[in-house]
Amino acid sequence: MASSASAAERAYQAIHDGILNGVHPSGTMLGEEALATAIGVSRTPVRTALARLQDEGWIVIYPKRGALVRGLSERAVADLADARLILESTAASRASADARDGLAERLRHSIAAQREACEANDLRRFIELTIGFHRTFVEAAGNDVLLELYDRLADRQRFLLFSFGDRLVARCADIITEHETLVERLRTGDDAGFADVLRNHLVDNYATQIGAAPRSFRSAAPADERR
């Protein structure tokens, strides 16, 4: 029993990570036999893992054909960006004045590492650094519930960023500049400016439109931009 459960978990982690990291992109049809051979397990734990991944919404199983990797709909992408805007801007605004300088310095080190990854064309490292960079804004609030909610978005963030790999590479320098601006807004306590920069950053990275920043953090923008 333990061995079977271990094999199923290993199969799940391998397939799950492959989906998130772009090894199995959206639209890929996965076959049980090929997966079992690649992972080094029998087809039974692979079948268990695929059922679990279907329950989580990552794939759709077609009997006798395989499992189709799902993408995120335009609505799901917009919802993800909107949720991140709310969580990150709200949390950053709650960082104490004393903590802001320390956070800014910590994030500058992250930006330096991002620049190195960008110059080395190391997309995987750049994505992981970017996810950690933005998570720091939520950590700054010192609110475990906000952080728990944010961490639930991590898999979707990773999946989407790998899906937009070419776009990220093309925007690498711009992304780093935007990260530097976010750090400066955080350091100076410019909550409205932080939210506006973050909103545009998410729109450009995700190629989507999202709602305006939370009301208390909006700057004076034209009404059309707030729709």
N, C-alpha and C positions, 0 to 999 in steps of 0.2 A: 504493500500500500504506500509506504513512504517513498519507495523508489519510483512508483508510478506518479505520485504527486510531484516529486522532484523533477521528473522528466517533463511533465506537463508545464510546470513553472518555467523550466529552462526553455521549452519551446515557446511559451508565451512571451518571455522576455526577449528572445531572439527575434521573433516576428514583430512584436510591438516596437522594439528599437529600430528594426529595419524600416518600418512604416514611418516612424517619426523622423528618422535621419535621412530619408530620401532613397534608401536602398530599394524599397518597394514603393515607387511613386503612385500617385492617384491614377486609377485606370488600369493598374497591373492586376492580372489574374493569377492568383497564387494556387499552386497545386499541392495537395497533401504529400504526394510521393517525393516531389522535388524538395519540399521544405524538410521533410523527415531526413532525407539524405544529407542535405546541407547542414542541418543541426546535429545530426548523429543520434536520432531517436527513432522510435517506431512511429507508424502513422496514428496510433491511438492517442498519444499525448498531443500530437499536432492537431488532431481533430478536436480535442478538448480545448486547446489554446485558441483555435479559430472560433469555436462557439463563444468563448469568453470575449474575444475581440469583436465579434458581431454584437454581443450584448452591449459593449461599450461604444458601438457606433463607428468603429474604424473600418469594418469590412461588411460585405454582404455575401453570404454563402449561397451558391447556386449548386444544388445537388448534382453530382456526377460531372460537374464542370469545373468547380473550383471556388475560390473566394476572391471577390473583386474589391480592391482597395478603394475606399471612398475618399473623395476630397471634401473640403469644406465649402458649403454654399456661399454665395455672395452675402446672404443674410447672416450666416454664421461668422464670416470674416468681420463684417461690420459690428456684430454684437461683441465679438472678442475685443476689437479695438475700443469700442465704447466702454466695456467693462474695465479694460486696462486704464483708460483715461480717468475714469472715476476713482478707481482704487489708488493709482499712483499719485494723482494730483491731490486727492484728499489726504493720503498718508504723508506726502512730502510737506504739506502745509502744517502738519502737526509736529514736525521735528522742532525740538527746542532750539532757541537761538544759540545756546552753548554748543549744541551738537552739530550745527550746520557746518562750521569750519572743518571739524573732524571728518564729517561725511564727505565734504567737498574734496578733501585731500585723499581720502580713500578712493573716491571715484576717479580722481585724476590718474591714480596708479592703474585703475582698470582701463581708462582711455589709452594710456601708453601701451598697455598690453594689446588692446584692440588694434591700435595702429600697427604694431608688429605683426599681428595675425593678418591684417589686411595686406601689408606689404609682402608677406609670404604666401598670399593667396590661400591661406588656411581657413576655408569657409567654416569647417566644423568648430574650430576653436573660436573664431569670430562670433559665431552664433551663441556658443555657450557663454562667452564673456558678455555678450549683449544681454542675454537673459539675466545673468547675475547682476549686471549693471542696473537694470530697471528694477529688479527685485529689491535692491538696496533702498530705493525710495520708499517702498512699502515697509521694509524693516525699520525705517527711521521713525515711524509712528509709534513703535513700541506696543502695537496692538496685535495680539496673537490671532484674533479672529480675522482681521484684515489680511494678515499674512497667510493664514490657512486658505482663505478664499482665493488669494492671488496664486498660491501654489497649485490650486486645482486647474489653473489655466495653463500651466507650464507645458503640458504635452501638446496642447493645441498651438501654443506659441512656437514650440520647436518644429512641429509638423509644418506650420505655415512658413516659417523662415527658411526651412530647407526647400519647400516648394518654390519659394521666391529667390532661390539661390543666385540665379543670374542677375536678378534685379538688385540684390544686396551687393554683389560684387561691383556692379556699375555705380551704385550709390555709396560705396564704402567711404570715400572721403567726406561726402556730405553727411552721412550718418554720424561720423566721428565729430564733425563740426557741430551738428545738432546736439550731440551728447555733451560737448563742451559748453554749449549755451545753456542746456538744462542744469548743469552743475553750477554755473554762475548764477542762474535764477534761484537755485536752491540756496546758495551761499548768502545771497543778499536778501533772502526772504520775500522775493517777488513772486507771490503765489499765483497771481493772475497771469503774469508773464510766463511762468513755468507751465501752467495749464495750456496756454495758447501754443507755446512751442511744442509741447508734448502732443497736442492734438494734430498739428500739422505734420509732425514727425511720424505719427501712426498712419495718417492718411497717405503720406508719400510711400512709406514702407509697405503697407498692405494694399495700396492701390484701391482704396475704398473711400466711402464717405461715412462719417459718424456724426453723432450728435455733438452739440456744443459742450464746452467744459461745464462742470457743475456751476450752478448759478453764482455761488459766492466767489468763484474764481474767474468769472468772465471779465474780459477787458471790454472796453467800449468798441464793439465791432458792429458793422452794418447788419441790419436785420437779416439780409439774405445769407450772410455767412453763418447765421445761428440756426438755420433751418436744418 
